[in-house]
Amino acid sequence: MTYIDELFSPQHSIAWEYISSFSKLHEMLPGIHDFILSYPKSGFAEISDGVWVSPDAVIAPSALIQPPCIIDSGAEIRHSAFIRGNAVIGKNCVIGNSVEIKNAIISDSAEVPHFNYVGDSILGYKAHMGAGSITSNIRSDKKPIVMHFNDMDVETGMIKIGAFLGDRAEIGCNAVLNPGTVIGHDSIVYPLSSVRGFIPSWMIFKGSGTIQRQHKE
């Protein structure tokens, strides 16, 4: 399940060295807390206990940010955003109205702008989630999550895993990414889709479950 270099391009997150140290995607999730605490905070202001923010990030007064969290340069945290801790928010990211983030790495220039839930997930560079799209991070039966990847089943032993979105992945409005979903870089998910498993790069996933390759110019 070594797919990290294919999903995420280097140097588009302060957590890249951490991300690239793993061979399996789900193994990144438990250590986000410790990564934030150990990361050098030079150039960041600690605006509250355990919350470090770049001086040119913009945070709405109504946003609620719980520790530990680090917010990089140029990020915009909008009205009523709720960051529940263990969150790395990259450069020039948008975390918008009524968005909830928990135990996640949001890479540079990713946008999570309207009514989204992102938990136990990694979003790549310039990934975009349409309004109302969410990462579902726990099975209804609460059993450990099995990730399906390149015709392989990966027993994770973990109860909570959201989704892994490659660079420039586009998720349509009100789509649901089921636990352990992997979306390849530059792939598109249609609005209202329910997605599970693995969608390779440069694909289009339609609400009917149809997958087709994009025509690249």
Secondary structure as UniProt FT lines:
FT   HELIX           4..7
FT   TURN            10..11
FT   TURN            14..15
FT   HELIX           16..19
FT   TURN            20..21
FT   HELIX           25..31
FT   HELIX           32..38
FT   TURN            42..43
FT   STRAND          45..48
FT   TURN            49..50
FT   STRAND          51..53
FT   TURN            55..56
FT   STRAND          58..59
FT   TURN            61..62
FT   STRAND          64..65
FT   STRAND          69..71
FT   TURN            73..74
FT   STRAND          76..77
FT   TURN            79..80
FT   STRAND          82..83
FT   STRAND          87..89
FT   TURN            91..92
FT   STRAND          94..97
FT   STRAND          100..106
FT   TURN            108..109
FT   STRAND          111..114
FT   STRAND          117..123
FT   TURN            125..126
FT   STRAND          128..129
FT   TURN            131..132
FT   STRAND          134..135
FT   TURN            140..141
FT   STRAND          146..149
FT   TURN            150..151
FT   STRAND          152..155
FT   STRAND          163..165
FT   TURN            167..168
FT   STRAND          170..171
FT   TURN            173..174
FT   STRAND          176..177
FT   TURN            179..180
FT   STRAND          181..183
FT   TURN            185..186
FT   STRAND          188..189
FT   TURN            191..192
FT   STRAND          194..195
FT   STRAND          198..199
FT   TURN            201..202
FT   STRAND          203..205
FT   TURN            207..208
FT   STRAND          211..213
//
